[in-house]
């Protein structure tokens, strides 16, 4: 138990440069508190103490602003930055060293009592406000941009942005260290618009050149 607590605290230091002391991390990080509450509620849930598990989960939501269903499965090194507004559904599965920013939802799209929430594999980073909806897998070492809405499978080592989410970058091998710069995602719409503007400017240049030639010919003929 103490080894897991030390691992949780180290995950904060590894991924938040604002963390200055162990005491600060223990008392002032609601994302960490939410994870610790979840460990208790999940243990109760596995023991089929459904009401107590939900009660602990509800208390955690009240204190931290993070809602994690006691049925969700969470691996080691999980880090929730800021935390407020994070929602993790009952059948969600989270691997090791996963990072979520505030406002993330791991939600379902079915009322059936089946696997209906996403699976996040190891080293996934989900940007603030992103929604991952459905019983599919986000592959290891992938990133999801802020405010994206992902509704289908994400291959490993991919970058996803947009509504609905689209893979805009994929690599063959994982990065050597976790990249938390989720604010520097590629923007395919902006790139497409920029290309259109370039084409319009080129067309305008050609039109002006043809118009000048036409005027010159008119003067010569006249």
N, C-alpha and C positions, 0 to 999 in steps of 0.2 A: 504493500500500500504506500509506504513512504517513498519507495523508488518511483512509483507512478506519479506521486505528488511532485517530487523533484523534477521529473521529466516534463510535467505540465508547466512548471515554473520556468524551466530552461527554454521551453518552446516560446514563451513570451519574450524572453531576452533575445532569442535568436531572430525574432520576426518583428519586434517593435523597438526601434531605437530610442523611443521616449521612456522606456523602462530604466529606472536608475538604481533601484535597490530591491532586494528580495521582499522586504517589508512592504514597500509600495505595491509590488505585484500581488502579494497575498491579500492585501486589504482594499486595493483600489482598482481591480480589474474585474468587472462584472462578467466578462466572457469566461474568465477562469472560474469564477464562482458558479456560473451556469453549468460548466462541465463537471464540477465536483458534485453539485446537486444531482446532475443526471446520473452519475455513477451510483448514487444511493437509490434514486428512483428506478433505475434499470435493474439493480439487484433485487429490489422488491417485486418488480414486474416479472422477473424470471422465476421468482418464488411463488408466482400466481397471487400475490397480494395486490390485486389490481387497484383497489381504492387507495391504498397507502401510496402506491407508486404514482398515481395521478395527483394525489394531494401534495406530495413533495414536488412534483413537476409544476403544479400550479403555484406553489409558494415560490419556487425559483423564478417563474415568469414575473410574479409580482415584485420580487426583489431586484431582478437583473434586467428585465425587458427582453429576455431571451426565452423562447418557448421551444423546448425539446421534448417530444413525446417519450415517455419512459421505455417504449418498445424499440426505439431507434438504436442501432448498433454503431458504436464509435470506436475508432482505433486509437493508437498512441500518438502523442505529439499534436493533437488537435488544437487549433488556435482560432478563437473568435475575436477579431479586433473591433473594439468599441461595443459591438454586441447588439445594441438596441434594434428591435424589430426583426431579429433573426427567428425564423420558424423552421423547425425540422420535424417532418412527419413520422408517423409510427413505423413504417416499413423502410425508412431510409437506412442506408448502410454507408458508413464513412470509413475510409482506409486510414493509413498512417500519415502523419505530417500534412494534413489537409488544413487550409486556411480559408476562413470565411470572413468577409467584411460585413458591416452593418446593413440591415435591410434585406438580407438574402433569404429566399424561401426555397426549401426543398419540399415541394408539394406533390399532391396526387391529382389524378384526373379521372378517378373512378370511385363509385360508392361501394364497389364490391369488396368483400373482406379477403383481398389477395395482396400480393406485392404490388404496390401502387405508387411508391415513392422512389426517387433515384438512388443509384449507387455511385459514390465518388471513390475512385481508386486513389492510390498513394500519391501524395505531393500535388494534389489539385489545388488551384487557387481560384476562388469565386469572388469577383469584384462586387462592390457595394450595390445593393438594389437589384441584383440579378435574381431571376426566377428559373429554377430548374424543375420542370413539371413532368412527371411520368415515371414509369418503372423501367428506365433504361440506364445505361452506364456512361459515366464521364470518365474516359480513359486516363490512366496515370500520367502525371507530369503535364496535364492540360491546364489551360487558363480560360476563364469565362469573363468577358469584359463587363464593366459596370452597366446595370440596367438592361442587360440582355435577357431575352426570354428563350430558354432552350427547351425544346420539346422532342428532340430525337437524339439518338446515340452520338457520342463524341469520341472519335478515335484517340488513342494515346498520343501524347506529344503534340496536341493541337491547340490553336487559339481560336476562340469563338466570340463573335460580336453580333449585335443586331437583334431585331425583332421581326420574324423569328430568328433565333441564333443560327449563324452560318460559320462554317470553318473557313477562316481567312488565312490561316498559316498552319502548316504541318511540317514536322521534321522527323527524320528517321530515328534519331536517338535523343534521350532526355538531356536536359541541361545539367551541367556539373553542379550548380547550386540553384536553389529555388529563386525564381524571379518574381518579386512582389510588385513590379512596376505595372500594375494592371491599368494605370491611367495612360499608358503609352501603346495602347492596342492599335493595330491597323484599322483604318476607316475606309471600307470599300466604296461606300456611297460618295464620300468626299473625293476619293481618287477618281471615280467615274465622272463626277461633275467637273473636276479639274480637267480631265481629258476632253470633255465636251467643250469647255471654255477654250482650250487650246485649239481645238478644231475650228471653233467659231472665229477666233482671232485670225487663224490661217486663211479661212474663207474670206474674211473681211479684207485681209491684205491682198489676196488675189483679185477680189472684186475691185478694189481701189486701183490696182495696177491695170486691169482691163479697162476700167472707166477712163483712166488717164490716157491710155493708148487710143481709145475710141475718140476722145476729145482731140487728140493730136491729129488723127486721121481726118476728122471733120474739118479742122483748120486747113490741112493740106489740100483737101478736095475743094473746100470753099474758096 
